[in-house]
Amino acid sequence: MKQIVTLAFLFIVLGCSNDSSPEDGLPKETQTGANTFGCLIDGKLYKPRCEEPSVAFPQWGMIVWGAPSSYNYNEIEVRDLKSEFGFKMLLHIDSINLMGVNSYNINESNGLSDIDGLQHNYLHCLIYDRMTASYKMYISYENSGIIKISKLGYVSSNPINGYIMSGTFNCRLRNVNDPNDKIEITKGRFDINTSTVIYKEFP
């Protein structure tokens, strides 16, 4: 009887050790310019994925637009080009050249970017809905989340070598066509070297 109980216990332990959750796939929160990004959307893991980058056919999974020294904002654009149903996300961080390492409240998005976007912090994403077999645009709204920049600084004394931007984020978003259709982003994190991120292959 003792043998049976022991075997049953081992079976349970070994079975549980193989279990994994979406959170296990998230990158660690680092500040080294490791070129990582990940978040959970309604508990499901989302990360950049791409084929090998090329000049002729840009297949990058993540890129940063703007620079703290010459722009009032930075935009982190993330894409999954490898999964059957990929996604696209954009984080717009305003006045980063003035506020630096700080917390940024996430406000309304109009679904656009750069000069066509709004002049404050926002986030939006395009994700696939299996129920409707279509992509949906989800946008942030007033005070719907927060971005925390934990590191922002040049890699070296020469700005041409790029800079490291690291942080975390959480946000609630609503369907641009249906305000009652909402999703939640949790445990978002990124650690980016702007001079090398476009060349990274995200498997």
N, CA, C and O of each residue as an XYZ file, in Angstrom:
812
protein
N       0.841     -1.214      0.000
C       0.000      0.000      0.000
C       0.868      1.253      0.000
O       0.594      2.223     -0.707
N       1.955      1.205      0.839
C       2.867      2.338      0.929
C       3.504      2.619     -0.418
O       3.697      3.772     -0.803
N       3.835      1.522     -1.144
C       4.451      1.659     -2.464
C       3.520      2.354     -3.438
O       3.958      3.194     -4.224
N       2.242      2.013     -3.396
C       1.253      2.595     -4.307
C       1.103      4.088     -4.038
O       1.038      4.889     -4.971
N       1.048      4.464     -2.746
C       0.924      5.872     -2.374
C       2.130      6.663     -2.852
O       1.988      7.773     -3.365
N       3.330      6.085     -2.682
C       4.568      6.754     -3.116
C       4.580      6.967     -4.617
O       4.938      8.042     -5.099
N       4.186      5.938     -5.355
C       4.140      6.045     -6.821
C       3.122      7.085     -7.256
O       3.369      7.844     -8.193
N       1.983      7.125     -6.586
C       0.946      8.111     -6.916
C       1.463      9.518     -6.664
O       1.219     10.429     -7.455
N       2.187      9.693     -5.545
C       2.739     11.010     -5.222
C       3.751     11.447     -6.279
O       3.742     12.599     -6.713
N       4.621     10.527     -6.692
C       5.615     10.837     -7.720
C       4.947     11.197     -9.037
O       5.391     12.105     -9.739
N       3.886     10.489     -9.367
C       3.164     10.775    -10.607
C       2.597     12.189    -10.603
O       2.662     12.897    -11.608
N       2.030     12.600     -9.443
C       1.454     13.942     -9.318
C       2.552     14.996     -9.445
O       2.388     15.982    -10.164
N       3.663     14.790     -8.752
C       4.761     15.764     -8.775
C       5.338     15.905    -10.179
O       5.542     17.016    -10.667
N       5.600     14.773    -10.819
C       6.174     14.809    -12.171
C       5.194     15.421    -13.155
O       5.585     16.162    -14.057
N       3.904     15.102    -12.976
C       2.901     15.671    -13.871
C       2.827     17.171    -13.732
O       2.715     17.875    -14.736
N       2.888     17.687    -12.507
C       2.800     19.123    -12.277
C       4.035     19.847    -12.772
O       3.953     21.001    -13.194
N       5.184     19.180    -12.726
C       6.416     19.843    -13.133
C       6.432     20.150    -14.623
O       7.201     20.999    -15.073
N       5.592     19.469    -15.388
C       5.534     19.714    -16.832
C       4.532     20.802    -17.190
O       4.479     21.261    -18.331
N       3.732     21.213    -16.196
C       2.747     22.260    -16.462
C       3.445     23.590    -16.690
O       4.472     23.868    -16.070
N       2.904     24.397    -17.557
C       3.458     25.735    -17.780
C       2.305     26.705    -17.981
O       1.207     26.314    -18.377
N       2.570     27.961    -17.704
C       1.555     28.994    -17.870
C       2.084     30.024    -18.857
O       3.290     30.098    -19.089
N       1.186     30.823    -19.443
C       1.644     31.865    -20.383
C       2.692     32.787    -19.773
O       3.582     33.272    -20.471
N       2.582     33.029    -18.455
C       3.532     33.924    -17.784
C       4.967     33.396    -17.854
O       5.921     34.173    -17.816
N       5.116     32.066    -17.956
C       6.457     31.477    -18.040
C       7.191     31.908    -19.309
O       8.421     31.885    -19.353
N       6.446     32.298    -20.333
C       7.065     32.696    -21.596
C       7.498     34.147    -21.641
O       8.114     34.579    -22.615
N       7.183     34.908    -20.598
C       7.565     36.316    -20.563
C       9.065     36.468    -20.335
O       9.654     35.679    -19.596
N       9.696     37.467    -20.956
C      11.119     37.712    -20.685
C      11.293     38.277    -19.278
O      10.354     38.817    -18.694
N      12.489     38.149    -18.748
C      12.780     38.735    -17.443
C      12.791     40.257    -17.556
O      13.009     40.812    -18.633
N      12.554     40.913    -16.435
C      12.630     42.368    -16.398
C      14.094     42.775    -16.227
O      14.632     42.723    -15.121
N      14.732     43.179    -17.319
C      16.145     43.550    -17.304
C      16.316     44.994    -17.755
O      15.375     45.624    -18.237
N      17.530     45.507    -17.591
C      17.844     46.880    -17.986
C      19.199     46.908    -18.683
O      20.021     47.789    -18.431
N      19.419     45.942    -19.555
C      20.720     45.786    -20.208
C      20.684     46.032    -21.717
O      21.715     45.943    -22.383
N      19.500     46.342    -22.260
C      19.380     46.455    -23.711
C      19.317     45.092    -24.368
O      19.886     44.887    -25.440
N      18.626     44.159    -23.728
C      18.566     42.768    -24.209
C      17.628     42.583    -25.390
O      17.552     41.485    -25.942
N      16.909     43.629    -25.794
C      15.949     43.565    -26.897
C      14.886     42.500    -26.645
O      14.737     41.540    -27.402
N      14.164     42.705    -25.565
C      13.086     41.790    -25.199
C      11.790     42.571    -25.030
O      11.795     43.768    -24.743
N      10.684     41.863    -25.214
C       9.357     42.459    -25.057
C       8.372     41.330    -24.835
O       8.486     40.265    -25.442
N       7.416     41.563    -23.972
C       6.371     40.574    -23.767
C       5.268     41.130    -22.890
O       5.494     42.051    -22.105
N       4.078     40.572    -23.023
C       2.959     40.956    -22.172
C       1.898     39.874    -22.241
O       1.944     38.991    -23.097
N       0.947     39.953    -21.331
C      -0.215     39.077    -21.355
C      -1.428     39.910    -21.725
O      -1.652     40.973    -21.145
N      -2.211     39.441    -22.683
C      -3.464     40.092    -23.045
C      -4.590     39.126    -22.699
O      -4.745     38.075    -23.321
N      -5.371     39.507    -21.691
C      -6.395     38.609    -21.142
C      -5.807     37.245    -20.811
O      -6.429     36.208    -21.038
N      -4.585     37.271    -20.264
C      -3.934     36.049    -19.813
C      -3.175     35.289    -20.878
O      -2.530     34.288    -20.568
N      -3.230     35.735    -22.132
C      -2.537     35.047    -23.217
C      -1.234     35.768    -23.551
O      -1.189     36.997    -23.588
N      -0.177     34.998    -23.794
C       1.145     35.555    -24.049
C       1.245     36.174    -25.443
O       0.848     35.566    -26.437
N       1.782     37.393    -25.497
C       2.054     38.063    -26.772
C       3.491     38.563    -26.773
O       3.917     39.262    -25.854
N       4.236     38.196    -27.816
C       5.629     38.600    -27.959
C       5.909     38.904    -29.429
O       5.180     38.430    -30.301
N       6.953     39.687    -29.721
C       7.329     39.894    -31.124
C       7.873     38.610    -31.728
O       8.584     37.853    -31.069
N       7.533     38.375    -32.985
C       8.079     37.233    -33.725
C       8.300     37.686    -35.163
O       7.517     38.467    -35.703
N       9.357     37.198    -35.772
C       9.648     37.619    -37.137
C      10.516     36.599    -37.829
O      11.128     35.733    -37.203
N      10.551     36.731    -39.151
C      11.525     35.990    -39.933
C      12.847     36.741    -39.830
O      12.911     37.786    -39.183
N      13.888     36.234    -40.448
C      15.185     36.914    -40.385
C      15.072     38.279    -41.055
O      14.626     38.360    -42.199
N      15.467     39.361    -40.366
C      15.342     40.706    -40.934
C      16.177     40.872    -42.198
O      17.232     40.255    -42.350
N      15.695     41.702    -43.086
C      16.457     42.018    -44.286
C      16.154     43.452    -44.694
O      15.127     44.013    -44.312
N      17.054     44.038    -45.472
C      16.873     45.410    -45.937
C      15.758     45.476    -46.977
O      14.928     46.385    -46.957
N      15.750     44.497    -47.889
C      14.770     44.512    -48.981
C      13.357     44.239    -48.478
O      12.393     44.856    -48.933
N      13.247     43.306    -47.535
C      11.933     42.939    -46.999
C      11.993     43.019    -45.478
O      12.301     42.029    -44.814
N      11.698     44.195    -44.923
C      11.823     44.368    -43.473
C      10.888     43.450    -42.693
O       9.668     43.601    -42.749
N      11.459     42.516    -41.980
C      10.690     41.540    -41.225
C      10.911     41.709    -39.728
O      10.792     40.752    -38.964
N      11.233     42.929    -39.315
C      11.543     43.155    -37.909
C      10.330     42.900    -37.014
O       9.180     43.116    -37.397
N      10.641     42.431    -35.807
C       9.589     42.182    -34.835
C       9.354     43.353    -33.907
O       8.272     43.493    -33.336
N      10.376     44.208    -33.750
C      10.233     45.361    -32.860
C      11.155     46.480    -33.330
O      12.260     46.229    -33.812
N      10.686     47.721    -33.184
C      11.467     48.891    -33.567
C      11.041     50.065    -32.689
O       9.918     50.101    -32.187
N      11.947     51.024    -32.510
C      11.637     52.237    -31.756
C      11.765     53.425    -32.682
O      12.793     53.610    -33.333
N      10.726     54.225    -32.740
C      10.727     55.450    -33.532
C      10.982     56.636    -32.606
O      10.496     56.660    -31.475
N      11.735     57.607    -33.081
C      12.029     58.786    -32.280
C      13.279     58.589    -31.443
O      13.839     57.493    -31.396
N      13.715     59.655    -30.781
C      14.888     59.609    -29.914
C      14.739     60.677    -28.839
O      14.214     61.754    -29.120
N      15.192     60.403    -27.603
C      15.000     61.361    -26.519
C      15.623     62.731    -26.789
O      15.123     63.741    -26.295
N      16.697     62.777    -27.559
C      17.393     64.045    -27.753
C      16.736     64.942    -28.800
O      16.845     66.166    -28.727
N      16.050     64.334    -29.780
C      15.544     65.128    -30.897
C      14.025     65.091    -31.066
O      13.486     65.820    -31.899
N      13.326     64.262    -30.297
C      11.871     64.163    -30.391
C      11.267     64.301    -28.998
O      11.930     64.036    -27.995
N      10.016     64.715    -28.945
C       9.321     64.788    -27.667
C       8.748     63.438    -27.254
O       8.218     63.304    -26.151
N       8.847     62.442    -28.123
C       8.233     61.160    -27.825
C       9.072     60.011    -28.368
O       9.957     60.199    -29.202
N       8.770     58.826    -27.872
C       9.263     57.566    -28.428
C       8.061     56.688    -28.714
O       7.064     56.737    -27.993
N       8.152     55.883    -29.767
C       7.117     54.900    -30.070
C       7.765     53.530    -30.205
O       8.687     53.333    -30.996
N       7.262     52.595    -29.417
C       7.709     51.206    -29.510
C       6.673     50.452    -30.334
O       5.520     50.320    -29.924
N       7.086     49.963    -31.490
C       6.171     49.209    -32.358
C       6.589     47.740    -32.363
O       7.752     47.412    -32.598
N       5.633     46.873    -32.103
C       5.884     45.440    -31.980
C       4.988     44.685    -32.949
O       3.811     45.008    -33.107
N       5.569     43.663    -33.605
C       4.781     42.870    -34.552
C       5.080     41.377    -34.385
O       6.202     40.988    -34.059
N       4.075     40.569    -34.609
C       4.241     39.125    -34.711
C       3.932     38.747    -36.161
O       2.775     38.743    -36.582
N       4.979     38.434    -36.908
C       4.826     38.116    -38.320
C       4.987     36.625    -38.592
O       5.038     36.202    -39.747
N       5.066     35.835    -37.536
C       5.378     34.423    -37.711
C       4.235     33.495    -37.315
O       4.068     32.430    -37.909
N       3.460     33.885    -36.332
C       2.346     33.048    -35.889
C       1.253     33.015    -36.960
O       1.213     33.863    -37.850
N       0.382     32.036    -36.858
C      -0.712     31.918    -37.827
C      -1.563     33.178    -37.829
O      -1.945     33.688    -38.882
N      -1.851     33.672    -36.626
C      -2.591     34.926    -36.495
C      -1.751     35.857    -35.636
O      -1.771     35.760    -34.409
N      -1.026     36.742    -36.264
C      -0.125     37.623    -35.548
C      -0.847     38.785    -34.891
O      -2.076     38.818    -34.819
N      -0.064     39.727    -34.417
C      -0.640     40.924    -33.813
C       0.304     42.091    -34.029
O       1.451     41.914    -34.440
N      -0.191     43.280    -33.748
C       0.617     44.486    -33.841
C       0.263     45.383    -32.657
O      -0.908     45.526    -32.303
N       1.281     45.983    -32.050
C       1.058     46.848    -30.890
C       1.949     48.075    -30.994
O       3.073     47.996    -31.490
N       1.443     49.209    -30.525
C       2.225     50.439    -30.500
C       2.058     51.142    -29.159
O       0.940     51.408    -28.717
N       3.201     51.444    -28.511
C       3.219     52.225    -27.283
C       3.812     53.588    -27.617
O       4.935     53.677    -28.111
N       3.065     54.637    -27.350
C       3.516     56.006    -27.602
C       3.777     56.669    -26.254
O       2.866     56.827    -25.441
N       5.038     57.056    -26.027
C       5.432     57.666    -24.755
C       5.802     59.113    -25.022
O       6.789     59.385    -25.705
N       5.025     60.038    -24.496
C       5.187     61.455    -24.786
C       6.088     62.142    -23.761
O       6.166     61.715    -22.609
N       6.772     63.218    -24.190
C       7.623     64.043    -23.321
C       8.692     63.227    -22.608
O       9.089     63.557    -21.490
N       9.159     62.157    -23.257
C      10.151     61.295    -22.610
C      11.488     62.018    -22.457
O      12.272     61.703    -21.562
N      11.743     62.993    -23.340
C      12.993     63.757    -23.235
C      13.004     64.660    -22.008
O      14.073     65.049    -21.537
N      11.830     64.995    -21.485
C      11.729     65.853    -20.304
C      11.589     65.044    -19.016
O      12.176     65.392    -17.992
N      10.814     63.970    -19.073
C      10.484     63.225    -17.862
C      11.436     62.077    -17.572
O      11.608     61.700    -16.412
N      12.066     61.505    -18.616
C      13.056     60.450    -18.418
C      12.517     59.265    -17.651
O      11.409     58.796    -17.915
N      13.307     58.772    -16.689
C      12.875     57.654    -15.848
C      11.732     58.140    -14.967
O      11.908     58.985    -14.089
N      10.553     57.578    -15.229
C       9.364     58.103    -14.566
C       8.175     57.191    -14.851
O       8.305     56.189    -15.555
N       7.022     57.544    -14.301
C       5.773     56.843    -14.593
C       4.933     57.699    -15.531
O       4.832     58.912    -15.348
N       4.333     57.070    -16.529
C       3.570     57.774    -17.552
C       2.147     57.211    -17.590
O       1.954     56.036    -17.902
N       1.167     58.032    -17.278
C      -0.223     57.597    -17.376
C      -0.611     57.397    -18.838
O      -0.263     58.208    -19.696
N      -1.327     56.323    -19.113
C      -1.778     56.030    -20.469
C      -3.168     56.613    -20.666
O      -4.078     56.362    -19.876
N      -3.322     57.392    -21.729
C      -4.590     58.038    -22.022
C      -5.147     57.591    -23.370
O      -4.775     56.531    -23.873
N      -6.021     58.378    -23.948
C      -6.769     57.992    -25.139
C      -5.885     57.841    -26.374
O      -4.970     58.634    -26.592
N      -6.163     56.828    -27.169
C      -5.524     56.629    -28.475
C      -6.567     56.798    -29.572
O      -7.734     56.447    -29.393
N      -6.137     57.338    -30.707
C      -7.038     57.405    -31.863
C      -6.710     56.328    -32.893
O      -7.231     56.334    -34.008
N      -5.834     55.400    -32.496
C      -5.475     54.297    -33.379
C      -4.404     54.647    -34.386
O      -4.036     53.813    -35.214
N      -3.887     55.889    -34.330
C      -2.854     56.329    -35.264
C      -1.535     56.525    -34.518
O      -1.455     56.285    -33.314
N      -0.506     56.962    -35.239
C       0.810     57.113    -34.619
C       1.517     58.339    -35.169
O       1.017     59.028    -36.058
N       2.717     58.594    -34.603
C       3.562     59.695    -35.058
C       2.775     61.015    -34.982
O       2.079     61.255    -33.996
N       2.876     61.862    -35.997
C       2.198     63.163    -35.960
C       0.687     63.033    -36.115
O      -0.047     63.981    -35.839
N       0.216     61.864    -36.556
C      -1.228     61.651    -36.694
C      -1.862     61.191    -35.386
O      -3.084     61.205    -35.243
N      -1.031     60.787    -34.441
C      -1.536     60.375    -33.144
C      -1.768     61.579    -32.239
O      -1.572     62.725    -32.643
N      -2.189     61.297    -31.010
C      -2.467     62.351    -30.041
C      -1.198     62.696    -29.255
O      -0.276     61.886    -29.158
N      -1.166     63.895    -28.704
C       0.043     64.378    -28.036
C       0.037     64.062    -26.543
O       0.130     64.952    -25.698
N      -0.073     62.782    -26.250
C       0.086     62.300    -24.883
C       0.403     60.806    -24.960
O       0.573     60.268    -26.054
N       0.481     60.147    -23.838
C       0.834     58.720    -23.827
C      -0.391     57.877    -24.194
O      -1.495     58.107    -23.700
N      -0.168     56.908    -25.061
C      -1.272     56.029    -25.431
C      -0.747     54.691    -25.920
O       0.457     54.509    -26.103
N      -1.657     53.766    -26.128
C      -1.314     52.409    -26.569
C      -2.465     51.879    -27.397
O      -3.628     52.109    -27.066
N      -2.159     51.181    -28.457
C      -3.202     50.461    -29.186
C      -2.635     49.198    -29.815
O      -1.426     49.077    -30.011
N      -3.508     48.271    -30.123
C      -3.048     47.012    -30.714
C      -4.110     46.438    -31.644
O      -5.302     46.726    -31.531
N      -3.632     45.629    -32.552
C      -4.481     44.933    -33.518
C      -4.309     43.446    -33.264
O      -3.219     42.904    -33.452
N      -5.379     42.780    -32.836
C      -5.282     41.357    -32.527
C      -6.412     40.582    -33.202
O      -7.456     41.138    -33.546
N      -6.174     39.302    -33.378
C      -7.122     38.444    -34.090
C      -8.151     37.867    -33.126
O      -7.811     37.377    -32.050
N      -9.389     37.932    -33.524
C     -10.495     37.384    -32.744
C     -10.991     36.122    -33.437
O     -11.561     36.189    -34.526
N     -10.777     34.979    -32.808
C     -11.183     33.711    -33.424
C     -12.704     33.571    -33.522
O     -13.207     32.868    -34.398
N     -13.425     34.231    -32.636
C     -14.884     34.135    -32.654
C     -15.465     34.736    -33.933
O     -16.419     34.203    -34.501
N     -14.886     35.845    -34.377
C     -15.390     36.520    -35.575
C     -14.492     36.291    -36.796
O     -14.797     36.741    -37.901
N     -13.366     35.574    -36.571
C     -12.392     35.316    -37.649
C     -11.966     36.616    -38.330
O     -11.918     36.714    -39.557
N     -11.655     37.617    -37.487
C     -11.246     38.912    -38.020
C     -10.335     39.623    -37.023
O     -10.301     39.281    -35.841
N      -9.597     40.617    -37.516
C      -8.737     41.416    -36.641
C      -9.539     42.582    -36.066
O     -10.397     43.156    -36.737
N      -9.244     42.917    -34.819
C      -9.916     44.031    -34.151
C      -8.879     45.010    -33.613
O      -7.818     44.613    -33.130
N      -9.203     46.290    -33.706
C      -8.345     47.336    -33.159
C      -8.825     47.701    -31.760
O      -9.988     48.053    -31.561
N      -7.916     47.612    -30.800
C      -8.213     48.000    -29.432
C      -7.366     49.207    -29.059
O      -6.164     49.231    -29.324
N      -7.986     50.207    -28.447
C      -7.292     51.453    -28.138
C      -7.396     51.770    -26.645
O      -8.368     51.405    -25.982
N      -6.373     52.457    -26.133
C      -6.409     52.895    -24.740
C      -7.362     54.069    -24.601
O      -7.736     54.697    -25.591
N      -7.750     54.359    -23.376
C      -8.633     55.500    -23.098
C      -8.103     56.232    -21.859
O      -7.097     55.818    -21.283
N      -8.755     57.288    -21.455
C      -8.255     58.159    -20.399
C      -7.962     57.382    -19.115
O      -8.822     56.682    -18.581
N      -6.714     57.526    -18.632
C      -6.270     56.882    -17.392
C      -6.527     55.376    -17.390
O      -6.987     54.820    -16.392
N      -6.231     54.727    -18.498
C      -6.505     53.299    -18.609
C      -5.293     52.422    -18.307
O      -5.383     51.197    -18.389
N      -4.170     53.028    -17.963
C      -2.999     52.230    -17.644
C      -1.794     53.084    -17.305
O      -1.896     54.302    -17.158
N      -0.661     52.429    -17.184
C       0.563     53.145    -16.824
C       1.780     52.470    -17.460
O       1.855     51.244    -17.544
N       2.722     53.290    -17.900
C       4.027     52.830    -18.374
C       5.069     53.345    -17.385
O       5.097     54.534    -17.068
N       5.919     52.453    -16.902
C       6.983     52.854    -15.980
C       8.333     52.670    -16.663
O       8.755     51.543    -16.923
N       9.006     53.777    -16.953
C      10.342     53.712    -17.530
C      11.345     53.586    -16.388
O      11.434     54.466    -15.533
N      12.093     52.497    -16.379
C      13.052     52.245    -15.303
C      14.480     52.581    -15.713
O      15.342     52.784    -14.858
N      14.733     52.641    -17.027
C      16.061     53.035    -17.503
C      15.936     53.720    -18.849
O      15.199     53.263    -19.722
N      16.664     54.826    -19.016
C      16.706     55.549    -20.283
C      18.053     56.249    -20.362
O      18.300     57.215    -19.640
N      18.914     55.767    -21.230
C      20.235     56.371    -21.331
C      21.005     55.835    -22.514
O      20.741     54.730    -22.987
N      21.965     56.620    -22.996
C      22.762     56.218    -24.150
C      23.678     55.049    -23.809
O      24.163     54.910    -22.686
N      23.895     54.209    -24.827
C      24.763     53.050    -24.651
C      26.194     53.486    -24.360
O      26.889     52.861    -23.559
N      26.632     54.561    -25.014
C      27.984     55.088    -24.815
C      27.942     56.607    -24.925
O      26.868     57.196    -25.054
N      29.106     57.234    -24.873
C      29.177     58.694    -24.964
C      28.827     59.188    -26.358
O      28.548     60.371    -26.551
N      28.841     58.277    -27.336
C      28.496     58.628    -28.705
C      27.031     58.272    -28.967
O      26.696     57.089    -29.014
N      26.145     59.269    -29.139
C      24.706     58.996    -29.332
C      24.396     58.103    -30.521
O      23.338     57.476    -30.566
N      25.316     58.038    -31.494
C      25.055     57.220    -32.679
C      24.956     55.739    -32.330
O      24.398     54.952    -33.094
N      25.497     55.367    -31.183
C      25.448     53.969    -30.749
C      24.094     53.587    -30.157
O      23.893     52.446    -29.740
N      23.169     54.543    -30.120
C      21.825     54.247    -29.639
C      21.703     54.350    -28.131
O      22.656     54.719    -27.445
N      20.534     54.023    -27.620
C      20.268     54.136    -26.196
C      19.449     52.941    -25.724
O      18.831     52.227    -26.514
N      19.469     52.751    -24.428
C      18.715     51.669    -23.798
C      17.458     52.255    -23.163
O      17.511     53.255    -22.447
N      16.338     51.617    -23.438
C      15.065     52.024    -22.838
C      14.400     50.774    -22.268
O      14.088     49.832    -22.996
N      14.191     50.785    -20.964
C      13.607     49.629    -20.280
C      12.418     50.070    -19.447
O      12.384     51.192    -18.942
N      11.442     49.181    -19.307
C      10.295     49.536    -18.488
C       9.246     48.445    -18.426
O       9.438     47.345    -18.943
N       8.133     48.769    -17.784
C       7.001     47.859    -17.657
C       5.716     48.621    -17.980
O       5.702     49.852    -17.964
N       4.647     47.897    -18.271
C       3.373     48.559    -18.561
C       2.203     47.630    -18.310
O       2.317     46.409    -18.418
N       1.074     48.236    -17.974
C      -0.218     47.555    -17.829
C      -1.277     48.501    -18.375
O      -1.153     49.718    -18.239
N      -2.320     47.947    -18.996
C      -3.301     48.835    -19.617
C      -4.599     48.096    -19.920
O      -4.595     46.893    -20.182
N      -5.690     48.820    -19.881
C      -6.989     48.326    -20.346
C      -7.313     49.024    -21.663
O      -7.059     50.220    -21.813
N      -7.865     48.292    -22.603
C      -8.191     48.853    -23.907
C      -9.610     48.461    -24.295
O     -10.159     47.477    -23.799
N     -10.193     49.254    -25.196
C     -11.532     48.929    -25.678
C     -11.546     48.903    -27.199
O     -10.755     49.574    -27.862
N     -12.451     48.123    -27.723
C     -12.619     47.986    -29.165
C     -12.999     49.336    -29.765
O     -13.919     49.995    -29.280
N     -12.306     49.743    -30.800
C     -12.563     51.048    -31.399
C     -13.989     51.148    -31.937
O     -14.528     52.248    -32.063
N     -14.603     50.004    -32.255
C     -15.965     49.996    -32.787
C     -17.027     49.598    -31.763
O     -18.224     49.689    -32.036
N     -16.584     49.155    -30.579
C     -17.524     48.703    -29.556
C     -16.918     48.945    -28.179
O     -16.154     48.111    -27.694
N     -17.240     50.069    -27.536
C     -16.654     50.423    -26.235
C     -16.899     49.390    -25.136
O     -16.181     49.365    -24.137
N     -17.907     48.541    -25.315
C     -18.192     47.520    -24.308
C     -17.290     46.297    -24.426
O     -17.227     45.473    -23.513
N     -16.599     46.184    -25.543
C     -15.672     45.072    -25.779
C     -14.291     45.513    -25.316
O     -13.623     46.295    -25.992
N     -13.859     45.001    -24.143
C     -12.600     45.445    -23.551
C     -11.631     44.275    -23.343
O     -12.042     43.125    -23.184
N     -10.349     44.598    -23.350
C      -9.302     43.634    -23.050
C      -8.355     44.268    -22.039
O      -8.367     45.482    -21.835
N      -7.532     43.425    -21.405
C      -6.599     43.946    -20.410
C      -5.191     43.414    -20.665
O      -4.988     42.213    -20.844
N      -4.237     44.321    -20.677
C      -2.828     43.969    -20.818
C      -2.192     44.002    -19.434
O      -2.301     44.995    -18.715
N      -1.527     42.911    -19.066
C      -0.860     42.824    -17.768
C       0.570     42.335    -17.940
O       0.910     41.706    -18.942
N       1.394     42.631    -16.958
C       2.782     42.146    -16.883
C       3.603     42.487    -18.128
O       4.502     41.735    -18.507
N       3.294     43.620    -18.764
C       4.074     44.050    -19.917
C       5.464     44.490    -19.492
O       5.631     45.139    -18.459
N       6.465     44.134    -20.297
C       7.833     44.565    -20.015
C       8.646     44.638    -21.298
O       8.387     43.908    -22.255
N       9.639     45.533    -21.307
C      10.517     45.668    -22.464
C      11.895     46.128    -22.016
O      12.040     46.800    -20.995
N      12.899     45.756    -22.792
C      14.286     46.154    -22.549
C      14.948     46.261    -23.916
O      15.267     45.244    -24.533
N      15.157     47.488    -24.394
C      15.484     47.718    -25.800
C      16.792     48.487    -25.966
O      17.034     49.484    -25.286
N      17.627     48.007    -26.882
C      18.779     48.759    -27.381
C      18.380     49.251    -28.767
O      18.265     48.450    -29.694
N      18.169     50.543    -28.920
C      17.578     51.068    -30.149
C      18.458     50.878    -31.382
O      17.952     50.880    -32.504
N      19.752     50.716    -31.192
C      20.640     50.579    -32.345
C      20.714     49.150    -32.869
O      21.154     48.930    -33.997
N      20.287     48.168    -32.061
C      20.411     46.774    -32.482
C      19.079     46.036    -32.589
O      19.029     44.949    -33.164
N      18.003     46.599    -32.052
C      16.741     45.870    -31.971
C      16.191     45.493    -33.339
O      15.605     44.421    -33.491
N      16.365     46.346    -34.327
C      15.790     46.054    -35.644
C      16.446     44.850    -36.312
O      15.873     44.255    -37.225
N      17.645     44.493    -35.860
C      18.370     43.368    -36.458
C      18.146     42.064    -35.708
O      18.625     41.013    -36.133
N      17.431     42.121    -34.609
C      17.230     40.912    -33.826
C      16.167     40.021    -34.456
O      15.112     40.495    -34.879
N      16.452     38.755    -34.511
C      15.468     37.785    -34.988
C      14.705     37.227    -33.787
O      15.278     36.577    -32.912
N      13.411     37.495    -33.769
C      12.561     36.976    -32.692
C      11.931     35.682    -33.183
O      11.080     35.712    -34.072
N      12.329     34.555    -32.624
C      11.847     33.255    -33.145
C      10.381     32.990    -32.831
O       9.848     31.945    -33.205
